[in-house]
């Protein structure tokens, strides 16, 4: 555990505080004071190099913002692969992700204060005029209260804050008369009906035009919300109250925070991920610092800085102590159960926790911030970007990366706190990776899969609101910014609110309710700026000495921290039964299973089925042992499927005008050369005749030495491969015959053989759904000669092509962007999840077969981007490390006939769902024993 907590003892009286304006100034300027103290081992970066990188950030912003304004505005977001705007209702629904879109020019509003930070005041003035002229906040659309607050309300308030600053300077915005603030107030009133609950926690969604619970509102029936959704309102709502004098906004946000604080788990001082907005019961009882909770903690600390209310700091410090006690397992941050905080809730981490080192810097706890940040940086160096989720042994869990800015945010704050030029090099790496892997002619595209380098037609507004802001500030000197950034606090969306709001319109009665709930260890509460001599010893290699042991942590198979659960067993107690040691014929083992609530059933086909009911266990400890045993058994069972499950492959278009920028996610084949072990195949594409490839080709001269395109159906995949191989093709791409199919709506295909020996197939074969395949077919129609690369992952672009394609100016980049009009569909797995009342595991697992699949197809989620199917876990016992792949079973079936309407998915209960059921059983048992309260 980190050293951050300091000594703990009995509660002591709260010390006298300095006048708030002085405390706020000290807190705001703390990081600046620390900057000159510590210079770690990295060589200093020259001013010229910093200026070059700063200018590069400006050019990158121009590329993203300019393409949004040219190709997407007034739509909410830019679709950078198809060079058009994303309009709610006109594109296929992406589920909850679309709740951020309200037909209110989201990206423009979210980018307002970024323009000022980047010294683009003329563009800012033009943007404000466009917002006032074009944006309508009265649309009949259901939006997320949380996203609308942090992006739109925060964007309007940040724009207003800097507009009045520029007006006071006397050069720009002289015409401005608080119009953005009036829009913010209008939006605030539109969000207030969401708080009409008995608890004061807001509904997660609201209709901008009709509010809540009206028939035409189409919302208001939800019962749950995430902790961050309800606890990330105070900065924007309080700022709106302080700016306007309307106290109702701050009152509602405070009430929601008070309720969350009251509902924390009292013995652990942790909060869950999801809560019932009517009863206050925790729906998801796992707790961490990532998705679902992250900004709740952030806003407690920042509310103290902005508003000067001591109770917010007391609550934050209480939570922080619990985080460092239970969740922090340096360098990891692992979710735990709020009732059993010594029990890890999962063995993977999500990318949103990358903000936490930055928050620790604001807290003044530098050492664990350096450790976690370095671990995250090592993951980035391995995968180029931070995967949306990764396991404790640093493998990809969820492969997508929507260009999140949290790691850049923490990098900026660590550099401000330490002055260590190492973090400038980290920022340089981020810039290079964005330009190398995410930049496309029409902007920057999110990564669909960090392993293959495939893109998603998505550029979220937060990319412009946060990423470029933090990267520019990282390399900027004080004179490069036209105002003093230290006079402002960053919201979770990096919008700027002035610190002078702390002394403005203070009409809210501030009641310190914290001490009513818990005795506080005041030694952990910092009321003033941390002493830099304590934070940074007089050792120029201090930060480097912390990072050095973590340099190779990603390559090690047994990271520190994951064995804590094993070490927490009662001293002297007999170790629990491990899945790898279990024998179904051992009577002692069967008795242990019964004690853990696990039943063993012998099936007629000779297999053994294990079923656990935690409520039948002898005790809660035995139920936990049973849960761990079942997890291990799932992992061992899934290992049998490892060799049959192949990761996704990549089809990369490398010819003009694409030059490798368009990468399509492709399904692999269980026959032919393995692209991960053999050199990639590069060649021009040609359609085979007959197109289904089920007989001898009539155009062998056309496919000779090329990659043949074949349509799915009519015969086996292996038969198609043999026919094009006999015609002289060097590879094959099978395109689905089900029109409109795409990885948006179906799991990725894995092509199986024909049940015969396929060693004679020597060419690589990949599978594309219809939408992905149409991109290549459209390219052939438009450019005739189309060259592609078949590989296990996207390759670096040809330097000569890169130079040829690199824009020399913003106009050049935009004109090139207009040439690319073909999209890369997203790869989002949509699997219907069942929730059976009891969870069963077959120890001899067989593949699951979807109904009505064509050819010899093995349909598998197979490590796709947003599905939690790929669940790698690491189990550590007695110091030994065993790498285990925890994945959904492979789905496969061989058929000869093709049907026009394919059933793409089969209801599969993912492992996470099974474990959630077991966790609920355990908690129910524990509540029966009444050992929690």
N, C-alpha and C positions, 0 to 999 in steps of 0.2 A: 504494500500500500504506500501511497505517496506520503511524503513528509509534510504535506500542506496543512494538515489540520491543526498543528500546533499542540500544546499541552491541553489536557482536558481535566476538569475538576468540577467542583461545585459552582453553582451560578454566583456571579458577583454583581454588585450594582452596576447599572449602566453608567458609563463615564459621562462627564459633561461634554457636550459637543461645542465645536466652534460655530460661529454664525454660519448659516447654510451657504451663503454666497461664497464664503472663503473655502468651505469644504468642497463645494462643487468645483470651484476653480482648481483646488488642489487635485481632486480626482481627475479632472479633465486634462490637466497639464502633467499628470504623473508620468505618462509614457514619454513625453518629451524630455523630462528631466533625466529619465533613465537612459536615453539614447546614447549619450556620450560616455556612459560608464563602462560598458562591456564591449570589447572588440575581440571576438573569438578568432579561431585559427584561420578562417578563410582570408584570402588576400583581398585587400580593399579594391572596390570597383572604381574605376576612374570616373570622373564627372562626365567625360565625353561618352563613355559607355552607358552610363545611366541616362544621359540625355538621348542617346540613340534608341535605347529601349523604350523610353517614355514616348518618343516620337513614333515608334513602331506601334505602341498601344493606341496612340491617336489615329494612326492610319487604319488599324484593325477596327476601331470603333466606327470610323467613317465608312468602312466597308459594310459593316453590319447595319448601322443606322441608315446610311444612304440607300441601301437596297430595300430596307423596310419601307422607307418613305416613297421610293420609286415604284416598288412592285406590290406592296401590301396595304399601305395606308389608304383609307381609314380603318382597315380590318384590325383586329386585336393583335395578331402576330403574323410574322412572316413564315412562309413555308419555303425554306431556302433551296430545296432541290427542284421544285417546280416553279419557283419565282412567282409566287402569287400569295395573296393573303389568306389567312385562316379565318373563316367566318363561321360562327356557331350555327349549326343546322345545315350548312352547305357542304360540310365534310363529314365522313363517317365518324360516329361518336367514339371518343377515346375514354369514355367513362368519367370518373371523378376529375381527371386532368382537365377536362373541358369546363369544369365549374369555375375556373379562373376567368373565363371569357364571358364578357357581358355586352359586347358590341359597343364598347366605349373607348376604342383606340388604345387598348391596354399598353402596348409597347411604347407609344408616344408619352403617355402620362408617367409610366415607370421610368422613362429616360430623362425627365425634365432636369432634375438636379445634377444628373451625370454630365449634362451639357455644360453646366456652370463649373463643375469641378474640373472638367477638361478644358476650361478657358474658351468655350465656344459660346460666348455671350450673345452674339448676333443670332446664331442658330437657336439659342434658348428663347430669345424674344420672339422669333418666328414661330417656334413650337408652342409657346404660350398662346399666341394669337390663334393658332390652329385649334388648340384645345377649346378655347372660349367660343370659337366660331362653329366647330363641327361636332363636339362631343355631346352626346345625349345620355343622361343618367336615368331616364325614365323608360327604359326598354322592358318589354315583356319577356324577361329571361331570368331563369333561376341561376343564381351565382353562389359561390362559397362566401360566407361571411368572413372567414379568416383571410382568404386570398384577396378579396375585395378591400378589406381593411388595410393589409400590409402593402398591397401594390397600388391601389387606386387612391384610397384615402391618404395613405402615406405619401404617394407620389404627388398628390395635389398639395399636401401640407409642406413637403420638401420643396416643391416648386415655389410655393408662396414664401417660405422662409428665405430663399435666395433671391426671389424677386424684390422683396422689400429691402434686402441687403444691397442689391444693385441699385435700387432707386435712391437709397441714402447716399450712395457714392456719387450720384449726380450725372452719370453718363448714359446708362441704359435704363429701360423700364420706367421712364418718367411719366408715361401715360397710365401706369398700372395703379389700380384703385381697389386692391383686395379681391379681384374677381375670382382667382383660384380658391381663396378662402371661402367665398360664398358658395362655390361649387362643392367644396369639401363639406361645408355645413349642410348643404342639400343632401349629399350622400350620407352623411352621418345620421340624419333624420330617417333616411330610407332604411338604414340598418337597425335602428332602434327596436322595431317590432320583433326582431329576432330574440330579444331578451325577455319576451313575455312568457316566462316559465316560472314555476314555483321556486326553483333553485336560484334563479338569476343567471344561470349558464345559458348562453345563446343557442338557438337552433343552428345547426351547421350550415343551412342554406336559406336563402330568402329570394323572393321574386322582387326585382327592382321596381316593378310597376304596381304589383298587387299585394306585396308584403307576405304575410304568413296566414295559412289555414283558410283562405278563401278558396272556393272551388277553382277559380281561374288562376290561383297562385301556383298550383301544382307542387306544393311543398308544405312543410309544417307537420308532417306525420312522423318525422324522424324522432328517435328516442336517445340516440347516442351521439357523442361528439368526442373529439380527441382533446387531451389536456392542453396541448399547444393551441388548438383552435379556440378554446375558451379563455386561455391565459395569455394570449398574445394580442391584447387590445389596448392595454393601459397607456402605452406611449402615444399612439395616434389619437385615442379618444381624449386623453388628458390634454394633449397639445391643442386639440380642437376646442376644448373647454377653455383653456388658458388664452388662446387666440381670440375667441369670440365672446367669452364671458358666460356662455351657456353651460351651466354646471352639470346638466343631465348626462352628458356623455361620460365624463370622468366618474360620475356616481355609478353608472351601470357597469363600467369596466372594473371599478374597485369591488363592486359587489360580487362579480364573477370570480375575481382573484381571491376574495375572502372565502368564498364557498369552497374553492379548490384547496385552499390552505386548511380549512376545517376538516375536509374529507381525506387528508393525507393519512397514510397508515401510521398510527401513533408510535408503534414500537420501532419501526425502521425509519420513520420520517421520509418515506418515499411516496411517490404518487404513481398511479397506473397510467396506461396509455389511453384508454377509452373509458368514459364515464357516462352514466345515464343522466340526461339533463333534467329529468323530473324527480328521480328518487335520490340521486347522488351516489348510487351504487357503482362500484368499479366493474366495468364489463370485461376489460382486459387488465389483468393484474400483474403483467410484467412491467418492469421499469428500467429505463436507461436514459441516455442523454441524446439519443438520435430521433428518428422520425416519430411524430406523435407527441413528444414531450419537449423537445429541444428548446424552442423559443420561450416556453413558460419560464424556465430557469433564467434565460437571458433577460427577459423583461422584468423579473424581480430585481435584479441588480441594476439594470438601467433605469428602472422607475425610481430607485433611490437616488441615482445620479441626477436625473432630470427634475424630479419633484421634491426631493429633500425629505421624504417620509422615512423615518428610521425603521418602521415596521417592515418595509420591503427588504431592507438590508438584513434584518434579523431573520426573516423567512429564508432569504437566499442562503445565508450562512448555515442555517439549520439543514437545509436541503444539501448544501455543498458538503457539509460534514458527512452526511449519509452517502452521498455519491462517492466520496473518496474512501469511505469505509467499506462499501459493498461493491459498487459498480466498477471503480477504478482498479484494474489489475495490470499495472504498467507493463508494457505500453498500451495494453488493450483497455477497452471500455465495453464491458459485456453486460447485457440486460440480465436482471435478476427478478425473482418473485418478490412482491412487496411484503408478503407475509413470511416468506422464508428467504431473506436476502442473501444467505450464504449459498443458495442453490441457483445456479445459472439457468436462465430461461431459454437461452439459445446459444448456439456456437458460431454465430456470424454477427457481423457489424454492418450497419448501413452508412452510406456516404454522408448523410446529414450530420453525423456526429463530428465531422471535420471542423465545425464551427467552434467546438468546445475548447481547443487550445487557445483560441482568441479570447474566449470568455474567461479562461483561467488567467490570462495576462491582465485583463481588467481587474480581476480579483487580486492580482499580485502574487499568484502561485506559479512561478515561472518553470520550475524544474519539471513537473508532470506535463506542462504544456509543451516543453521542448521534446519530451519523450514521445508523447502521442503524435505530435506533428511529424517527427522523424519517422515513426512507424508508417504513417500515412504516405509520406514522401517516398519511402521505399516501395510501397504498393504501387504508387504512380509510376515510378521508374520501371517497374516490372510490366505494367499494363498500358503505359502512356497516359491513362486517365484513371481516376478513382472509380472503380466499378460501383454500381448502385448498392451492391452488398458484396461482402467478401468474408471468407471463413476465418477462423482463428489461426489456420495455417496459411492464410493469405492467398487462397485460391478464389476464383470468381464464383460468387453465389448467384447474384443477378448481374447480367453482363452489360446492361445499358448504362449510358452516362449522358444525361441531358444538359451537359455543360454547366454543372453546378459551381457556384462561386465560393462555397464555404471554406475550402482549403486555401484559396487565395486570400480570403479574409483573415484567417489565422496567420498566414505568412506575413501579411502586412502588420498585424499587431505584434507579432514576435520581433519583427525588424524594428518597429518603433520602440519596443521595450528593451532590446538588447543592443541595437546598432550593429549587429553581427552581419557582415557582408555575405555570409553564407545564404541568408534568406533572399538576398538579391539574386543569387545564382538560382535559387529555387524558383523565384519569379521568372527568371529568364527561361528556365525549362518549361514552365507553363505556357509562356508565349510561343516558344518554338513548337510545342506539341499542338497547340491550337491551330497554328498556321500550317503545320505539316499534315495533320490528320483530320481536322474539323473544318478547315476553310474550303468553301466551294464558291463557284462564281457568283452566286446570289446571296452570300452571307456566310454564316457558320452553321453547320448542321450537327445536331446531336448525334452521339454515337449509339447505334442500335446494338452493337456488340463490340466491346473493347478488344476481344480476342481476334476477331476477323477484321476489324476496322470498318465494318459496314455502317452506313449512315441511316438516320431517321429524318424524315421531312419535317423538322421541328427546330425552331429557335425561340425559346421561351423569353418572355420579357425580362425575367430576372438576370439574364445574361448581360443585357445592356445596363440594367439598373445597378448591378453589383460588380460583375467581373471586371469590367474596364475601369470602374471607379477605384477598386482596390489595387489593381495592377498599376494604374497611373500614379496613384498616391505612393505606392511602394518605391517608385523610381524618381518621384518629383522632389525637388528641393522646395524650401518654404517660399522662395521667390517665384516659383513656377505656378503657384496657386494665387488667385486674385483675392482671396479672403483667408482668414485664419480658421483653418479646419478644426482647431482645438476649441473653438467657441460653440461647437455643435456636437451632438451625439448621434450615432448611427442607429437607425431602427434595424429590425431583422432583415429588411429589404434594402438596407444601406441608404435609406432616405435620411436627410439631415434635419434635425430639430434643434433650435437654438437653446443653449443652456439658460438663457435669461428667463425662460418660461417658468423656472422654479420660483421666481418672486413675482409672477404676474397672475392676477385674478385668483388668489389663493382663498377661495370661498368654500372649499371642500373641507368639512370637519375631518381632521386626521386623527383617528383613534388608533392607538397602538394596541392591537388585539392579539399580538403574537404571544405575549407572556401569559395570556389566559389559557393557552393550550399546552405549553411545555416550558420546563425550566431550561434556561439557555446558558450555555457555556460561553461567557462573554470573551474568553481569551481567544476565541476563533473569529471575533468580529473586528474588522479593521475600519476605523472611522476616518482615517486620514490616509494620505498617500504612503504606500509602503516605503520603507527605508531602502534606498538603492544599494547601500553598502551590505545589507543583509541579503537582498535579492541577488546581487552580483558581487561575489568576493573579488578581491583584487587579483584576479587570475585571468589573463587574457584568453586562456583556453577553457574557461569555465563551461560555456555552452557546448563547445566541441567535446569536452570530456563526458558530457551527458549523452550526446548523440552517438559517440563512437561505438559503444556496445550494441547499438541498434542498427548499425550499418548493414549487417547481414541477417537481420532477424527474419526478413521475408523468405530467405532461402533455407532457413532452419525448419525442421519438421516438428519441433516441440517448443513453441514459444512460451515464454514465461507467463504464468497466470492461469493457464487452463487446468493446472493440476490442483488448484486450490480446493475444489470440491472434494477431491479424493483425500486431501490432507485434513479435511474438516471432520472426518469420521471420528467417533468417540475413541479416545485413547485406549488402546488395549482391546478394542472390540474386534471380532472376527471380520475380515474383509468380506464384502458382499459377493455373491455369486456373479461371475463375469460370463457374458454370453459366449465367449470363446471357449470357456471351460465346461459349458453345459453338456450333459449327456442325458438323453431321454430315458435311458435304462438305469440311471443311478437313482435309487430310492431317496437318498439324502438330498439330491438336487430337486427331486419332485416335491419333497417336503418344504424346501426353501421357497420354491415357486408358489406353493399354496400359501405360505406365510406372507409372501409379497402380493397376494391377490391375483396370481397368474394361474390360469387353468390351461391344461394341456389336453388337446383333443387329437386322437388318431383318426385320420380320414381313410376312406375306403381305398383310395388310390395309393396309399402308403405314405402320404405326406403327413407332417405333424403341424397342427395349428395351435398357436398360442393366443390366448385372449386374456386381457387384464381388466379387472374391475378394482380400481384402487380402494373403493369403499369396503371391499372384502378383505383388505390387508389387515394384518394383526395390529399395526400401528401406523402413524403417519410416516415414521422413519422407514418402515418396511415398504410403505407405498412409494416413497421416493426411490428406494432401492429397486422396486419393481419397474418404475418408470425408466430408470437408467438402464436396467436390464433389457427392456423392450426396445429402447433406443439403440443399444448396441446390437441387438438381434436384427433390427431393421438394416443397420449398416452392414452387418455380415452377410445378410441375405442379398442386399443390393450389390455386393461385391461380385456375386456370381454373374451379374448382368453387365459388369464393367466392359468386358472385351467386346460385347455386342453393341454397346452404345458408343457412337462416334460423335464428336463435337461437330457443330456446323462448319461449313466451308464457305469460301468466298469466290464470287465471280466478279472480277474487277475489269471494267472497260478502260482500256489503256490507249485507245486510238483517239485521234482528233475528233471533236474538241473536248473530250473528257479527260484524257491524260491521267487516268487512274483515280479521278476524284469520285466517280460513281462506283460504289461497291454494293453488290447484291448478296444477301445472305442465301446460301444454297444448302440443300440437304445432301448428305454424303451417301455413298453406296457401300454395301458390305462386301463388294467384290472389286477387282481391279486394284491398281496401286494406291496405297495410303498416302494422301498428299502431305500428311504431317511428317512422313518419313522419306518421301521421294521429292525430287525437284518439281517445282510448279510447272504447269503446262501452259505455254503461251502460243496463241495462234489466231488467225482470222476465222470467223464463223461462217458456216454455210448450211442452208437447209437441206435436209436429205429428202430424196424421193424414192419410195413413198414417204410421206412426212411422218407416218407412225413408225417407220423403221422396222416393220415386222417381217419383211422379206428382203431378198437381195436388192441392193440399191440400184436404181436405173441411172443415176448420175454420179458414178464413182469419181469421174474426173473433177466434179465440183467440190467434193469433200476431201479429195486426196490431199494430205498434209494440213488439213484444217480441222477445226472443232465442229463437229456436226450437231445441228439442232434437230431434235426429234420430239414428236408429240407423244404424250402419254396415252396408253390404251391399246387394246387389241391383242397384246402379247406381253410376255415377261420382259422385265427390264434387262435381264441378262441376254435375252435373245436380241434385243435392240442393240446392245453393246457389241455383240459378236458381228452383227450385220454391218455396222458402220466401221468396225475394226477391219473387217475383210475388204471394205471399200477403200482403206488407206487412211481413215480419219485418225487423228492423234489424240482425240478426246471427244466426249459427248456431253451435251446438255439436254436433259429431258424436261420439256415444258408441259405443265399440267394442262389437260384438255377441258377441265371444268372452268368455264369462263368466269372471270371475276374472283377466282380464289386468290388468296394472298396470305402472307404470314401475319397480316393484321388479325385474321379471324381463324387461323388454323395452326396447329402444332407443326413443326418442321418435319418433313418427310425424311426417312432413312430407307433407301432402296435396298431390298433384300435380294438374294439370289433366287434361282429357280429350283432349289432343292438338289441340284446336281453339282458336280465339280466345276468351279468357276475359275480355276487356276489359268485357264487358257485366255482369260480376258486380261489384256496387258495395258489398256488405255484407261485413264481416269474418267469417271462418270459422275455428274452432279445433277441435282434436281432443283428446278425453279417452279414456284407457283405461277399461275397465269399472269398476275400483275407484274411480277418481276420479269418473267419471260417477255412480256410485251414491251418492256423497255429496250431489250436487245432487238426485238423485231422492228420496233419503231425506228431505232437507230439505223438498222440496215436499210429501211425504206428511204431514210433521209440522207444517209452518208454512204450507202452502198458497202464500202469496206469498213468493217468493224472488227477490231482486234480485242481479244479478252485474255485475261490471265486466270487460270484455274489454280487455286492454292488453298492452303489451310487457313490463311489469314491474309488481309490486305498487305501488299508490299509497298515499300517506299516508292514514291514517284520518281521517274527518270529526271535527273537534275536538268538535262537539256530541255526536256518538255516543261519542267517546272519554271525555268527561266523564260521559256517562250510564252508560257501562259500567265506568268506573274504580272499583274497590272502595274503600269507605271504611274497611274493616277486613279483617282476615284472614278472618273468618267470611263476610263478604260475598263476597270473592273466591272462596272455596271453594264457596259456594252457587251462584255464577254458573258456576263451573267444572263443576258437575254438570249444567248445561243442555247443554253441548256434548258430544255422545256420538258424533260422527262423525269418522272418521280421514282423514288425508291420507296416502296411501301414499307410501313413499319413492321417489325416482327414482334408482335405482342401475342403471347399465348393466352387463349381464352378457353379454359377447361372448366366444365361444370363440376363443381365440388359438392360432394355429398357430405352429410353430417350424420352418420349412423349413431345410434345410441351406444353401441359398443364397438370398440376398435379391435380388429383381428389382424394377426400377422401370420402368414404362411412361412414356415422356416425353409421350405423348399419352393421358392417362388417361381411361377411360370409367367411368361410374357402375357400381357393383356392385348387382345386383338380388337381393333375397332371394326364396326360393322360396315360392310359395303365398300371397302377400300379397293382400289384398282391395282392391277399388276401384282408384283411381289413387293409389297410396301410394308415398311415398318414405320408406323407413325409414332413419333416420340416427342415429348416436350424438349428433350435432349439439350439441356443447357441454354434454353432460349431466354430472352432478355428479362421479361417481367414475371415469369412464373417461378414460384419458389420450389420448383421441382429439383433443381440442382442443389442439393443440400449436403455439401461436403462437410464432414465433421472430423474432429481429431479427438481421440480418447486417450488419456494418459493414465497409466497405471504403474505404480511402483517405479516411476522414473522412466518407463519405456514409452515410446511414442509409436502409435499405429495410425497410419493415414487411412481413412475410410471414406469412400464415396457414397453419399446418401442421396440417391436419386429415385425418381419414379421408375417403375418397371417399364421396360421397352415394350411398345405396342407394335405388333407385326402380324401380317397375314399375307398369304400368297393366293391370288386369284387370277384367272385367265381373262375374264370378261370385264369390259369397262361399262360403267353406268354413268349417265349424265349427271345425276344428282348424288354427290358423295357426302356421306356422313363423316365430317372431318374430325369430330371429337368423340370420345367415349368418357362417360362420367368416371372420373378417377378421384379418389380421396387422397390429397397430398399428405405427405408425412407431417408437415406442420399442423394440418388439421387434426390428424390422429393424436399428435402430442398435446394439442390444445385440449382435446377431450380428456386425455389422461390427467392433465394439469387440473382441469375442473373437478375431476373425481377426487384428486388428492386434496384440493382445497375444501371440498364438501366434507371429506373425512375429518380434516383438521377443524373445521367449524363445529362438527359434531363433538369433537373432543374439547372444544372451547379453550384451545391453547393459543389462540391468536390475540385475544383482547385482554 
